[in-house]
Amino acid sequence: MVRQEPGRQQAADIVRDAGGRLVGRTKLQKVAYLLELAGLGAGFQFEYRHYGPYSEDLADAMQMAVAFDLVSEEERMTDWGGTYSIYMSLSPPKSQRDQRTAFAQLAAEVGAVELELAATAAYLKTIEGSRDPWEDTKRLKPEKATSLRLSAAKRAYKNLQRLPVPKKLPNL
């Protein structure tokens, strides 16, 4: 059997499983990456970009999910003049909470910057083979990786590690 590439429905399912609402493209990408790492993803491929693990296929699939009315997207202006998206699921929630929804919801509750730091450290460990992924994250993201944010990112990652998942998240 040939495995089908993930598409718009799988992108929409990320928003649905994260509680029906995700604020920010960065948060969408990091929740999706951590789902993949935990063995709960749809098969999106990630590479490293400025904000950490990023999937062009996921970004394209989310645009299609919006176009096909699986997800709504509201763009808002930031204080500094950029924009961010608020994604809302247009699908009913799953009738029962499972491993994937528990994981996605917990990840979605983490602050965007802290989630970015945690996902970056996990990427550096698993893909780049970093011996000290938190230190490498700090070096790559000095403006974001304050001691307070790193501590929060480490706590959030440990909380995600405690959840029962098909593939244990790596120790960082």
N, C-alpha and C positions, 0 to 999 in steps of 0.2 A: 504494500500500500504506500502511495506517495503522500508525504506529509504536505498539507496545504500551508502556504505562507500566511502568517497572521494578517488580518485586515481590519476593516472598519468596525466589525462587530466585536472583535477582540479588544480594540482600543476603547470602544464604548463600555465594554464589560469592566475595564479597569476603573472607570469613573463610578459605575454602578456598585462594584464591590468595595470601593473605598468609602462608601456611605452615600453615594449619589451626588456628591459635590467635591470638586477638587479646585483649589485656587492656585493658579499659576502653571505655566508650561513646564517650568523646572520641576515642580512637585510631581506633575504627571510623569515626567521622565524618570524621576528617582523612585517613585512608587513602583513603576513598571520594571525598572532594573532590579530592584530588590525582590519583586515577585519572581523574576527569572532566576535570580540567584538562589532563591528558596525552593525552586522546582515547582512553582505555582504559576509560572508565566505562560504566555501563548506562543513563545518562540521568537520574539522580537530580538534582533541583533543590535548590540551596542558597541560604540567606540568612545574614546575619550575626547571630550571637547572642553571648552573653557569652563562650563558649569558642571563638569564631571561626566558620568556615563550618559550618552545620548544616542537615540535611535532615530535616524532619518525616516525609517519605515514607520515607526510609531507616529512621528509628526505628520506624515502623509496620511496614515490611516485615520488619525484623529480629524484631520481636515475632511476626509470622506465621511466619517461618522457624523460630523456636523452637517455636511451637505445632504446626507440621507436621513436627517432628523432622528438620529439615534442618541445624539447629545446636543445640548444647546451650548453655545459659547457666547459669553458676554465679555467684550473687551473694555477695560477701564484704563484711565490714565494714572500714572504714578506721580508722585510729588516731583520727581526729577525729569518728567517729560516723556518717559517711555510708556509702554503699555503692558498690561498683563491680562490673562484670560481667566475667567471663571467658567468651569465646565460643569454642567448639570446633566445628570442622566435622565433620559426620557423613557427608560425602561423601568418596569416595576422591580423593586428589590427582590433578591432571592427569598424564597419562602423560609429558608432555614439558613442560619449562619454556619459556615463551614470553615475549614482551614484558610482558604483563600480570602474570604471576606474578613475573617478575624485579622489576618496579616495585613491586608490592604487598608483596613480601617485604622489599625494601630499606626501603620506607616504614615497615613494621611494626617493623623493628629500631630505629628512632629512638625515643628517649625520648618519653613522652607530652607533656610540656610543650614540649620542643623541636619536636616535630611540630606541636603547636598553634600555636607561634610562626611556624613556616615556612608553614603553611597560612593563617594569618591574614594574613601579609605578602603571600602570593600572591593572596589574595582582595582585599585592599586595592588591590593593583596592577591586577588584571584587572577587577574589578567597580567599584571606587570611583575608579579612575584616579589613585591616589596617586603622587606624584612621588618620595617617599621612604618606601616601605612598611615598611622596618625601623624607621625612626624613629617612624612612626605606630603601629606595633605596640608599640613601647616605651612610647609615650604611653598607649595603650589598656590595656596590661597591665603596669603598672610593678612589680607585686609578682612577676611571673613573668619579666619580660624583663631579668634580670640580664645583665651583660656576658658571663659565662661561658655562660649558656644561649643568648643571642643568637648567640654565636660558634658554638656547637654546632648551632644551628638553621640558620645560614647554611651551614655545612659539609655538613650533611645535605641541604639543598636543592640545593646544587651537585652533590652525588653523584647525586641524582635527575635533575638536568638532564643529566648525562652519559649516561644510559641512552637507547637508541634507542626513541623513542615516536612514534606517529602525529602528535601535536601538541606541538611544543617548549614546554617550560615557560618562562614569561616570565622575563626577566632582572629581578632585584630589586636 
